[in-house]
């Protein structure tokens, strides 16, 4: 996956979150979410940081975060596994 493709997927998810009224949140990594269903808000907040990782050449970390976001999207029934695989295809 190229940097350009990663940025394309980030933008796709940003639009999805925005269009569906999912806000941004930054939850501490050492705490459980206050309530179920808030994971997508945390993921929305991660997107901007991922763009910075790409600028810094931290591609492996970007891939880990992308996988985390896709896992949250699937587990919250927002996308199917096929959808998520297709988002990452060239």
C-alpha positions as CSV (number, residue, x, y, z in Angstrom):
1,X,0.0,0.0,0.0
2,X,1.5,3.4,-1.0
3,X,1.5,6.5,1.1
4,X,-1.0,8.0,-1.4
5,X,-3.4,5.1,-1.0
6,X,-3.1,5.4,2.8
7,X,-4.0,9.1,2.6
8,X,-7.0,8.1,0.3
9,X,-8.3,5.6,2.9
10,X,-7.8,8.2,5.7
11,X,-9.9,10.7,3.7
12,X,-12.5,8.0,3.0
13,X,-12.9,7.3,6.7
14,X,-12.8,11.0,7.7
15,X,-15.7,11.6,5.3
16,X,-17.6,8.6,6.6
17,X,-17.2,9.8,10.2
18,X,-18.2,13.4,9.3
19,X,-21.2,12.4,7.2
20,X,-22.5,10.1,9.9
21,X,-22.1,12.7,12.7
22,X,-19.3,10.8,14.5
23,X,-17.3,13.3,16.4
24,X,-13.6,13.2,17.4
25,X,-12.3,12.1,20.7
26,X,-8.9,11.3,22.2
27,X,-9.2,8.7,24.9
28,X,-6.3,7.8,27.1
29,X,-4.6,4.5,26.1
30,X,-4.6,3.3,29.7
31,X,-8.3,3.6,30.3
32,X,-11.4,1.7,29.0
33,X,-13.9,3.6,27.0
34,X,-16.5,5.3,29.3
35,X,-19.2,3.5,27.3
36,X,-19.7,1.1,24.4
37,X,-19.9,2.6,21.0
38,X,-17.4,5.4,21.5
39,X,-14.6,3.6,19.6
40,X,-15.4,5.3,16.3
41,X,-15.0,8.7,17.9
42,X,-11.5,7.8,19.0
43,X,-10.8,6.4,15.5
44,X,-11.9,9.7,13.9
45,X,-9.5,11.5,16.2
46,X,-6.7,9.2,15.1
47,X,-6.8,10.2,11.4
48,X,-5.0,13.5,11.7
49,X,-2.2,11.9,13.7
50,X,-1.8,9.3,11.0
51,X,-1.2,11.9,8.4
52,X,1.6,13.3,10.6
53,X,3.1,9.8,10.9
54,X,3.2,9.5,7.1
55,X,5.0,12.9,6.9
56,X,7.5,11.6,9.4
57,X,8.0,8.4,7.5
58,X,6.5,6.3,10.3
59,X,4.6,4.0,7.9
60,X,4.6,0.8,10.1
61,X,2.9,2.7,12.9
62,X,0.4,4.1,10.3
63,X,-0.4,0.6,9.2
64,X,-1.0,-0.6,12.8
65,X,-3.3,2.3,13.4
66,X,-5.1,1.7,10.2
67,X,-5.6,-1.9,11.2
68,X,-6.9,-0.8,14.6
69,X,-9.4,1.6,13.0
70,X,-10.6,-1.1,10.5
71,X,-11.1,-3.5,13.4
72,X,-13.2,-0.9,15.3
73,X,-15.3,-0.2,12.2
74,X,-16.0,-3.9,11.7
75,X,-16.7,-4.6,15.3
76,X,-19.1,-1.7,15.4
77,X,-20.9,-3.1,12.3
78,X,-20.1,0.0,10.3
79,X,-18.4,-1.8,7.4
80,X,-18.2,-5.4,6.3
81,X,-14.8,-7.2,6.1
82,X,-15.2,-7.1,2.3
83,X,-15.7,-3.4,2.4
84,X,-12.6,-2.9,4.5
85,X,-10.5,-5.1,2.3
86,X,-11.7,-3.1,-0.8
87,X,-10.8,0.2,0.9
88,X,-7.2,-0.9,1.0
89,X,-6.9,-2.4,-2.5
90,X,-4.9,-0.4,-5.1
